[in-house]
Amino acid sequence: MSAQETSFVTLGQRVLANPLKVRMHYGHPDVFDRLWFLTRGGLSKASRVINISEDIFAGFNCTLRGGNVSHQEYIQVGKGRDVGLNQISMFEAKVSSGNGEQTLSRDIYRLGHRLDFFRMLSVFYTTVGFYFNTMLVVLTVYTFVWGRLYLALSGLEAGIQGSANSTNNKALGTVLNQQFIIQLGLFTALPMIIENSLEQGFLPAIWDFFTMQMNFSSLFYTFSMGTKSHYYGRTILHGGAKYRATGRGFVVEHKKFAENYRLYARSHFIKAIELGIILTVYAAHSVIARNTLVYIIMNISSWFLVVSWIMAPFAFNPSGFDWLKTVYDFDDFMNWIWYPGGLFF
């Protein structure tokens, strides 16, 4: 997360300011020209729900009124960031919900209609487009696994495979056995590689990237992708974005299973279990899945998604696999489930 922050506030901000000319206001490090804003709509916002990301709406107001948000660098200072998974997830939930409200706002509508084509694309991908594309990735996974399951259970897969074998139609067989390639969050680290290459050199940047992979960064980024897509999609459907206090306290402490379950059940655990069941049923009924290598190549990315969404909260939980703490977590979870006066009593 801190590496992402470094790449965003340095390399990302420079590109947004010049040549894209779509840099907005991103919070505490940015400053206002107060007199300029007072004469062009003011600083206040209309709604604490729609304008939950109040800082970037200031950038929208500035751009819509003919202004330009510049990027001035004097000194590079490291900023403290959230380092606990629960804090990071709460922060990303807040930002994702804010982008959902931005998608529905009139500001983005006006920017989309009044900017030139290339600037419009830049605004899209550097604001709501990133979260929209993340949601599309998850929806594509669902479409892929449900589609393969339908082909397997309906018998169409076996029929098409048999037709391809009988007519020696290699093209048809290749299409049916097409492996599914999905961005697993690996390329989220690409800006960090570029930033480290500029500051430290290419080989140290590659080494840093390698050590990040050894620290399960792909697991973290895939889990983060699920957080972004869930809260962005939920806000699009139901609205109701709200401020989520991350606390930013001492986080090197063990989180109980019940707390992790309450936080991630709807956004990650239930979806991962659903995908895992679909993939298991597909493996049992698919003709193609009888070839183990083909099944692994087609579905390894989907299985990695399932494992990441289930195991990440425990892998990044301090002492998450300590046996004694696991026993205490189980007792606490059962006390929460069978709480006197609750659903079952």
C-alpha positions in Angstrom: 0.0 0.0 0.0 2.8 2.4 0.8 4.5 1.5 -2.5 1.2 2.3 -4.3 1.1 5.6 -2.5 4.6 6.5 -3.6 3.9 5.8 -7.3 0.5 7.6 -7.1 1.8 10.9 -5.5 4.9 11.1 -7.7 4.7 9.4 -11.2 0.9 9.3 -11.3 0.4 13.0 -10.4 3.0 14.2 -12.9 1.3 12.4 -15.8 -2.2 13.5 -14.7 -1.0 17.1 -14.7 1.1 17.0 -17.9 0.4 16.0 -20.6 -3.1 14.6 -19.7 -4.3 17.9 -18.0 -6.8 16.0 -15.9 -5.3 16.3 -12.4 -7.9 16.8 -9.7 -7.8 17.5 -6.0 -6.8 14.4 -4.0 -6.9 15.4 -0.3 -4.5 16.8 2.3 -1.3 17.4 0.2 -3.2 19.7 -2.2 -4.0 23.3 -1.6 -6.8 25.6 -2.8 -6.7 29.1 -4.4 -9.5 30.2 -2.0 -10.3 33.5 -3.7 -10.6 31.7 -7.1 -13.0 29.1 -5.7 -15.1 31.7 -3.8 -16.0 33.4 -7.0 -16.7 30.1 -8.9 -19.2 28.1 -6.9 -17.5 28.1 -3.5 -16.0 25.4 -1.4 -19.1 23.9 0.1 -20.7 20.7 -1.2 -24.3 19.8 -1.6 -24.5 16.3 -0.1 -22.5 14.3 2.4 -23.5 11.2 0.5 -23.0 12.2 -3.2 -19.9 14.3 -2.3 -18.4 11.8 0.1 -15.1 12.2 -1.9 -15.3 16.0 -1.4 -11.7 16.7 -2.5 -12.0 15.4 -6.0 -15.3 17.2 -6.5 -13.3 20.4 -6.0 -11.2 19.4 -8.9 -14.3 18.7 -11.0 -15.6 22.2 -10.1 -12.3 23.7 -11.1 -12.1 21.9 -14.4 -15.7 22.6 -15.3 -15.2 26.3 -14.7 -12.2 26.6 -17.0 -9.5 26.2 -14.3 -6.5 23.9 -14.3 -5.1 21.9 -11.3 -1.3 22.0 -11.6 1.3 19.8 -9.9 4.2 21.5 -8.2 7.0 19.5 -6.6 9.4 20.9 -4.0 10.4 17.9 -1.9 9.4 14.2 -1.7 8.2 13.2 1.8 6.9 9.8 2.7 3.4 9.7 4.1 2.2 7.3 6.7 -0.4 4.9 5.3 -2.7 2.2 6.7 -0.8 -1.1 7.0 -3.4 -3.4 8.4 -5.6 -5.3 5.9 -8.8 -4.3 7.7 -7.8 -0.6 7.6 -6.8 -0.8 4.0 -10.1 -2.5 3.1 -12.1 0.1 4.9 -10.2 2.9 3.1 -10.7 1.2 -0.3 -14.4 0.7 0.5 -14.8 4.4 1.2 -13.0 5.4 -2.0 -14.8 2.8 -4.1 -18.2 4.0 -2.7 -17.2 7.5 -3.4 -16.4 6.6 -7.0 -19.8 5.0 -7.3 -21.4 8.2 -6.3 -19.1 10.1 -8.7 -20.3 7.8 -11.5 -23.9 8.9 -10.8 -23.1 12.6 -10.3 -23.8 15.4 -12.7 -20.2 16.6 -12.5 -18.9 13.5 -14.3 -21.8 13.8 -16.8 -20.8 17.3 -17.6 -17.1 16.5 -17.9 -17.9 13.7 -20.3 -19.9 16.0 -22.6 -17.7 19.1 -22.5 -14.1 17.7 -22.7 -12.4 16.7 -26.0 -12.2 13.0 -26.8 -8.7 12.3 -25.5 -9.1 14.3 -22.3 -12.5 12.7 -21.7 -10.8 9.2 -21.9 -8.2 10.4 -19.5 -10.8 11.7 -17.0 -12.7 8.4 -17.3 -9.8 6.1 -16.6 -8.2 8.2 -13.9 -11.5 8.6 -11.9 -14.5 6.2 -12.2 -13.2 4.1 -15.1 -10.6 2.3 -13.0 -13.2 1.1 -10.6 -15.7 0.3 -13.4 -13.1 -1.8 -15.2 -12.3 -3.6 -11.9 -16.0 -4.5 -11.5 -16.1 -5.7 -15.1 -13.2 -8.1 -14.4 -15.1 -9.7 -11.6 -18.3 -9.9 -13.6 -16.3 -11.5 -16.4 -15.1 -14.2 -14.1 -18.8 -14.9 -13.2 -19.8 -14.9 -16.8 -16.9 -17.3 -17.7 -17.5 -19.9 -15.0 -21.3 -19.9 -15.3 -21.0 -20.2 -19.1 -18.6 -23.1 -18.9 -20.9 -24.8 -16.3 -23.9 -24.4 -18.6 -22.0 -25.9 -21.5 -20.9 -28.8 -19.4 -24.3 -29.6 -17.8 -26.3 -29.1 -21.0 -24.2 -31.5 -23.0 -23.2 -28.9 -25.5 -19.6 -29.0 -24.6 -19.4 -32.8 -25.2 -21.3 -32.4 -28.5 -19.1 -29.6 -29.8 -15.9 -31.4 -28.6 -17.0 -34.6 -30.4 -17.9 -32.7 -33.5 -14.5 -31.0 -33.5 -12.7 -34.4 -33.0 -14.7 -36.2 -35.7 -14.2 -33.5 -38.4 -10.6 -32.8 -37.3 -11.7 -29.2 -36.9 -8.7 -27.9 -34.9 -9.9 -24.3 -34.9 -13.2 -25.3 -33.2 -11.4 -27.4 -30.7 -9.0 -24.5 -29.9 -11.9 -22.1 -29.3 -13.6 -24.6 -27.0 -10.4 -25.2 -25.1 -9.4 -21.5 -24.9 -7.8 -20.7 -21.7 -9.2 -17.8 -19.7 -6.7 -15.1 -18.9 -7.6 -12.6 -16.3 -5.8 -9.7 -14.7 -5.2 -11.0 -11.2 -4.1 -7.6 -9.8 -0.5 -8.4 -10.9 -0.4 -5.4 -13.3 -1.5 -3.1 -10.5 2.1 -3.1 -9.4 3.4 -1.9 -12.9 3.4 1.8 -11.9 5.5 0.9 -8.8 8.1 -0.9 -11.1 8.3 2.2 -13.3 8.6 4.6 -10.3 11.3 2.5 -8.7 13.1 2.2 -12.1 13.3 6.0 -12.3 14.6 6.4 -8.7 16.7 3.3 -8.1 17.3 1.7 -11.5 15.8 -1.1 -13.4 17.4 -4.1 -11.6 16.6 -2.9 -8.1 13.0 -2.3 -9.2 12.7 -5.8 -10.5 14.2 -7.1 -7.3 11.7 -5.1 -5.3 8.9 -6.5 -7.4 10.2 -10.0 -6.9 10.3 -9.6 -3.1 6.8 -8.2 -3.2 5.6 -11.4 -4.9 7.4 -13.4 -2.2 5.3 -11.4 0.3 2.1 -12.5 -1.4 1.4 -9.1 -3.0 -0.6 -10.9 -5.8 -2.8 -12.4 -3.0 -3.3 -8.9 -1.6 -4.0 -7.1 -4.9 -6.5 -9.8 -6.0 -8.3 -9.5 -2.6 -8.2 -5.7 -3.0 -9.8 -6.1 -6.5 -12.7 -7.8 -4.8 -13.1 -5.0 -2.3 -13.2 -2.3 -5.0 -15.6 -4.2 -7.2 -18.0 -5.0 -4.4 -18.4 -1.6 -2.9 -18.4 0.2 -6.2 -21.1 -2.1 -7.6 -23.2 -1.9 -4.4 -23.1 1.9 -4.5 -24.1 2.0 -8.2 -27.1 -0.3 -7.4 -28.2 1.0 -4.0 -26.3 4.3 -3.3 -25.7 5.2 0.3 -21.9 5.9 0.3 -20.7 6.9 3.8 -17.6 7.9 5.6 -15.7 4.9 7.0 -13.3 5.7 9.8 -10.2 3.6 9.4 -8.8 4.5 12.8 -5.1 4.5 11.7 -4.2 3.1 15.1 -1.8 0.3 16.1 -2.5 -2.5 13.7 0.1 -5.2 14.5 -2.4 -7.1 16.5 -4.4 -10.2 15.9 -8.0 -9.8 14.5 -10.5 -12.4 15.6 -12.2 -14.6 13.0 -15.7 -13.3 13.9 -14.5 -9.7 13.1 -13.0 -10.7 9.8 -16.1 -12.7 9.0 -18.4 -9.8 9.6 -16.3 -7.5 7.5 -15.6 -9.8 4.5 -18.4 -12.3 4.4 -20.7 -10.5 1.9 -17.9 -8.9 -0.2 -15.5 -11.9 -0.5 -16.2 -15.1 1.4 -19.7 -15.9 0.0 -18.7 -15.0 -3.6 -15.5 -17.1 -3.4 -17.4 -20.1 -2.0 -19.9 -19.7 -4.9 -17.2 -19.6 -7.5 -15.4 -22.6 -5.9 -18.6 -24.7 -6.0 -19.2 -23.8 -9.6 -15.6 -24.8 -10.6 -15.9 -28.0 -8.6 -19.2 -29.0 -10.3 -17.7 -28.1 -13.7 -14.7 -30.3 -13.0 -17.1 -33.2 -12.2 -19.2 -32.9 -15.3 -17.0 -31.5 -18.0 -15.5 -33.6 -20.8 -12.6 -31.2 -21.2 -11.9 -31.3 -17.5 -10.9 -34.9 -17.8 -7.7 -33.7 -19.2 -6.2 -32.4 -16.0 -3.7 -30.1 -17.7 -6.4 -28.4 -19.8 -8.6 -27.9 -16.8 -5.7 -26.3 -14.8 -4.7 -24.0 -17.6 -8.3 -22.8 -18.1 -9.3 -22.3 -14.5 -6.1 -21.6 -12.5 -6.7 -17.9 -12.5 -10.3 -18.5 -11.3 -9.1 -20.8 -8.5 -6.4 -18.3 -7.5 -9.2 -15.7 -7.2 -11.2 -18.1 -4.9 -8.1 -18.8 -2.7 -7.2 -15.1 -2.5 -10.7 -14.0 -1.4 -10.9 -16.7 1.3 -7.3 -16.9 2.6 -6.1 -13.3 2.4 -7.7 -12.0 5.7 -5.9 -14.9 7.5 -2.6 -14.8 5.6 -2.2 -11.0 6.4 -3.6 -11.3 10.0 -0.8 -11.2 12.6 -0.5 -14.7 14.2 -3.3 -15.8 11.9 -2.2 -19.4 11.9 -1.1 -19.6 15.6 -2.9 -22.7 17.0 -3.8 -21.2 20.4 -5.2 -18.0 18.8 -7.1 -20.2 16.3 -8.8 -22.0 19.2 -9.7 -18.8 20.9 -11.1 -17.4 17.6 -13.2 -20.5 17.2 -14.7 -20.1 20.7 -15.3 -16.4 20.1 -17.0 -17.2 16.8 -19.3 -19.8 18.3 -20.2 -17.5 21.2 -21.1 -14.9 18.6 -23.2 -17.4 16.6 -25.0 -18.8 19.6 -25.3 -15.5 21.4 -28.1 -15.7 24.1 -31.1 -13.7 23.0 -30.0 -13.9 19.3 -31.5 -15.6 16.3 -31.4 -19.2 17.7 -32.3 -18.4 21.4 
